[in-house]
Amino acid sequence: MSEKIAVLGAGSWGSILASVLDENGHDVRLWSYNPKQVEELNTEHTNAHYIKNFKFSPSLVAYSDLASALDGVQTILFVVPTKAVRSVAGQVATILQKTKNQPALIHASKGIEQKTYKRISQVLAEEIPAANRKSITVLSGPSHAEDVARHDLTLVTAASESLDAAKHTQQLFMTTYFRVYTNPDIIGVEIGAALKNIIALGAGALHGLGYGDNAKAALMTRGLAEISRLGTSFGADPMTFIGLSGVGDIIVTATSSNSRNWRAGDELGRGEALDDVINHMGMVIEGLATTKAAYELSKKRGVSMPITEAIYQVLYEGKDIRKAISDLMQREGRSEF
């Protein structure tokens, strides 16, 4: 059944998810704070800064006015950067309180809020009262926007405390090339989605330094162990981390130049200054803020995360990357499990 859906955030992932929904016959409103981007989407049907050489369907309409984008929608999909989620959700709540609309909420952003260490679903729940929304679902998994744009086979997870909500998201997005599974472990899915960006930074740095496949496999495997330790300390299901939003997301993000986190790490490994890397990217590098949040959270909860700590020291304390790697390798021997 066709739905009226607002997609908030017209970056690479937001615009391509909007395109998937549009292809599935839904009435999709794509919102961006940038009027020039909205004009380009509506007149040229392109989003060149984020997705090169891709034409969107003329049936996909972009909006710069949030209230207009939300008018009468049954579902809202948040795909804004983590640092903007609380602000945008607050604006959405104000509009929903006036219109008395009660849409389902989905988010496909990947990060942890700075200082509060809240997961995105927690931020949405705090900012949008239950009276103004239905349940909250997270859509996550190994997926590059560029690959979805060319209809590469993609599998992701819809996680929610409500199985009906997860199934609703599944039904909205399922296509011949985009397959969605359900999962009740929203904690594990969100933590895996956020923290894999830290490992992608490290994997990119290893590539930039000239290390080979052995080093990258070691980083991804032990990085996954760290993610699992932190996630299970919050009550996440350990099985989630060997699924799509755990090992799957690490593989795709830590091995591909399509990942801006991997590209940022690669440039750091090649000797670029962090400020220059940020300026070159021209898009949000979620892993930078997530590294800081995860490091601080690990200290607060007493969870051992030596790789995360090493990457934090490189990013925020100016530690030499090679020294950070050497220190990791020369830690006291221990059991793998």
N, C-alpha and C positions, 0 to 999 in steps of 0.2 A: 504494500500500500504506500502511495506517495505521501511524503510529509513536507511541511514547510520548515526549513532548517536554516539557522543562522550560524555561519562559521566565523569566529572572531580571531583575526590574525591572518594576514595575507602574505606571509613569508613562503618559503619553498614548500614546507610540509602542509601548512594551512591551505594554501591555494590548490595543491594537488589532492588533498583529501576532499576539498570542496568539489573538485572535478570528478572524483570517484562518485560522490553522492549525486552530482548532476547527471552523470552517465546512468545512474541507477533510477533516474526519472523523478528525483526529488526537486522541489522548488527551493533552490539554494541561494541564500543571500550571504555574500562574502564581504565582511567588514574590515576596513583598514583605517587607521588614523591619518593616513597620508592621502590627501585629495589627488595628487598627481598620479599615484599608483592606481587609485580607483578609476581615474579617467583613462589611463592606459588599458586597464582590464576591460572597461566597457566599450572603448572605441577600437583599440587594436587587438583586443582579446589575447594579450600577452602579459607576462610578468617578468620582463627580461632580466632585471637585477637578480632575481632569485632562481628562475627556471629558464634556461636559455633554449631557444629553438623549439618552443612548445606553444601551440595554439589552444586556447580554451574555447569551449563552446559558447556561442553567442547567448545561449540560454542561461549561462551563469552570470548573474548580475552582482556588481560590487557596489558597496555603500560606504560613504564616509560619515554618515549620520547614524549613530548607534541605535537610537530609538526607531528609526525607519527600518533598519536591518532586523530588529527584534519584533516588529509588528506582527502579531498573530502566529509566531513560530511555535512549533510543538517540541523542538529540540534545539539546544544551543551547544555548539562544539567550540571549546576554548583551545586555541593553538597559538597563544601569545607567549612571549618569553616569560620565564619564571618571575623575573623581577617586576613584570607588569600585571601578573595575574590578580593580585589583591586590588589594585586600583581599578582595573577593568571590571572585575566582579562586583565591586562596590557600585560602579555606574550601572551595571546590569540590574543589581538589586533595586536601586532607586526606580528604574523604569518598570520593572516587574511589579513593584508595590503599587505603582500608579495604574497599570493596565490590568492588574489582578490575574495576569497570565501565570500559568504554572508549568513551565516546560521541563522536559528531561534535560539533565546536564551531562555532557561528556567532555573529557579533556584529553588532549594528545600532546601536552607539553611535558618536558622531561627535566626536572630539577628539584631542588630543595630550597625553600625560602631562606634567605640570609637572616641571621640573628635568632629567628624563631625556630628554625630547623623543621618547619612544618612541611608535610607533603602537600602537593597541590590540591588534592581532594579535601584536605583539612582546611586549607585557605578558602576554597569555594564554599565549604559548609559553614565557615565562620562568617563570610561576607554575604551570602545569599540565604536568608532564613528558610527553614523547611516549609513554611507556609507559602513561599513564592517559587517553589521548585519541586520536582520529583527527585528520585534518587540520583546519585552521582556514579558515573562509570569512567574508567580510564581505558583508553585505547593505546596499546603499546606493543612493541616487538621489533624484530630486525627489518628495518624498512628505510631505504633512502628514497626521498621524493623523486630523484632523477630516474630511478628504476621503476617506480610505480607509474611515472608519467609515460614510460614506454611499454607499460603493461607487462613488466617482468613478473614472474610468479612471486607473490608476497604472502607471508603468513604472519598474522599478528594475534594479540589477545585482547579481549574485552573483559575487564575485571571490575566487579562490583560486589558489594555486600548483598545486593538483590539479584538473584538469578534472572528474574524477569527483565531487569534493566540491562543486564549483560546480553541476554538474548535479543533484546530490542536493538542494541547497538550492532550486534552480529547481523541481524536482518537488514539494517540500514546499509551496511557496507559490503556485504558479500557479493562478489562477482566471480567470473571465470578465472580471473588472475589475482584477486585479492580475497584471501580466505581468512575468516575470523573464528577463533576459538573463544570459549568462555572460561573464566577462572574466578573463584570466590575470594582469592587472596589479593585484595587491592593494595595491602601494605607491601608485600613482596614485589608485586609488579611495579609499583611506583619507585621503590628503592632501587630495584634492578635497573629501571629505565634511567634514573638519575645518575647513579654511580658508575655505570658503564662508560660515561663520558670521561671520567677520570682516567680509566684504563686506556681509552682511545688516545688521550693526550700522551700517556706514557709510551704507547705503541708507536705513535708517530715520532716521538723523540728518539726511540731506538732506531727507527728507519733512518732518520736524519743523521744519526751518529754512525750509521753503517753497520749496525748489528744485523744478524741473520734471523732465520726462521726459528731456531732454537730459543733465542732470547725472547722473541715475540710470543711463542707458545708458553714459555715460562711465565711471562708477565700476565697473559690472559688467564691462565689457570690459577695462579696464586692471587691475581686480582679478583677473580670470581670467588675465591675462598674468603677474601676480605668482605666483599659485598654480602655474602651469605651470613657471615658472622654478625655484621651490623644489622642486617634485615631480621634475622631470627631473634636478636635481642629485643626487637619490637613486637615479636610474635608472628613474624612471617613464616610461611610454610617452606621448609628447606627445598622441597621439590620444585617450587617456583623458579629457583635459580638454575635448575638444569633444563628449564623450558625456554620458550620463545623470548620472554622478557628478561631472561638471565643470560645463559650461555649464547643463545641465538643473537641477542642484541649486542653482546660483546664481540662476537665474531664479525658481524657486519660493520660495526662502528670502528673496531680496532684494526681492520685490515683493508680499508678502502679509502682512496683519496676523495671520494664523495663526502666523507665525514669532515666537517669543518674542525672538529676537535682533533682528529688525526692530522689534518693539514697544519693546524696550529702547533701541535707537538713536533711535527716534522720540521717546521721552520725553526722552532726553538732548538732542536737537535742540531740543526745546521748553523747555529750561532746567532740567529736573529734575536734582537731584543724583544721583550714581551710587548712593550708599547707598540713597536713596529708591527708585530704579528697581529695585534688587535686592529690596528689601522688598516692593514692589508686585507683583512678578512671581509670587512664591510658588513658582517652579519654577527649576530650574538654567538659567542663561544660559550655555551652553557657550562662546559666542564671547568672553566676557570673559577666561577663562583661556587660550583658544586664541590670542588676540591676543598675550598676553604670551609664550607659548611660541614662536609663529611669529616674533615680533620678535627674540627672543633667538637663535633658531635661524638666522634670516637673517644676523644679525651674525656668528655663529660660522662660517657657511659662506660668507660673502662674497656673498650673493645680494641684489640690489637689490629692495627691497619698500617703496617710498615711501608707498603708501596704508596698508599695515599699520603702518609706523612712525608715520604721522600719527595713526592711531586709537589706537595705543599711547600716544602723547604725551597725547592727550585723556583717556584712561582712567586712566593711571598717573602722569602728570606734571602734570596740571591745566591743560593747554594749552587755550586758548579754541578752540572748534570752528571759528568763522569764520576765526580766524587760521591754523589748521591747513589749512583749505581754500585760503586765499589763498596760503600758502606753497607748497602743491602746484601751484597754477595758475601760479605765477611761477618755477618751476624753469627751468633752462636748457633751451632747445629741443633735441630729439633726434629720431632716426628712430623710427618706430613699431616696426619689427622689427629 
